Amino acid sequence: MGISRILCLIGLHRWEKKGGHTEFSSNVREKYFMCSRCGKRKTVYEAK
């Protein structure tokens, strides 16, 4: 197991923006981030 995997196991991901779109309404923005080390995805919702 490499040092980068250990960092992800303790929650220190390296997030990179992968895209975003608006699916719900015109005043909500969806952003996707992906960890470049382990491939985990997270989604952030924010008001426009």
N, C-alpha and C positions, 0 to 999 in steps of 0.2 A: 504494500500500500504506500503510495507516494505522499509527499508532504501536502500536495494540493488536495488530495482526497481527505486527509486528516483535517485540513482547514475547513472543508465543506461539512464534515461530520460535526464540528463544533459550532457551525453556523456562520462561518466567515466566507460567504460566497462572493464571487466576482461577477456582479450583475452587468449585463450589456443589454441595451435597448434593442428589441427585435421588431417592434412595430406597434401599431395600435389602430383602432377603429371605433366608430360609434355605432352601437347596435341597439341600445335601449331607447334613447331619446336625443334630442338635439342639444341638450345642455349637460350631457355626461360624456366624458372622454375615457376610453379604455386604453391602457398602455400595457404592453407585454415586455417582460424582461426575462432573459435566460442566463443562467450561470455558465460561464465559459469553461469551467472546470468539470462540473458534474452533469450539466444538462437540465437542472431543475428549473421549472418555470414559475413565475409569479405574475399576477395581474393586479394593476393598480387602477382604481376608479377615481376620477377627479372631476370637479365641476369646471365647466368652461368659463 
